[in-house]
Amino acid sequence: MPFAGTNFRFNLSLLDIEALLLKRGIVVTYETIRGWCDKFGAGFAQCAKAVPRKPGSTWHLDEMFVTLRGEPYLLWRGVDEHCAELDVLG
C-alpha cells in the first residue's frame, strides 16, 4: 500500500524499497526513503509529465460504470500499450 499523501505508479511500500536497497548494499531506513519521496517526488513527477511522449500504436479503451449521489455514470479512459493515459471522458 502506498503511503498517505502520495500517488505513485508502483505500489511498493517503504519497507519494500528499504529491502531492495539493502540487497544492493545500501543501508537506509524507511523513514529516510519517506523523506526522499516527500522532498523529491513532486519534482520528479513534474519533470516526467513535462516531456510529452508520442502515443503508442496500440490503444485500448476502458469503460466503467459508477454511481455518484445515486446517479449512474459511464466513464471512458483511453490508454496506449505503455499504459500512458490518452484521454478520459465522463
Secondary structure, 3 states (H helix, E strand, C coil): CCCCCCCCCCCCCHHHHHHHHHHCCCCCCHHHHHHHHHHHHHHHHHHHHHCCCCCCCCEEEEEEEEEECCEEEEEEEEEECCCCEEEEEC
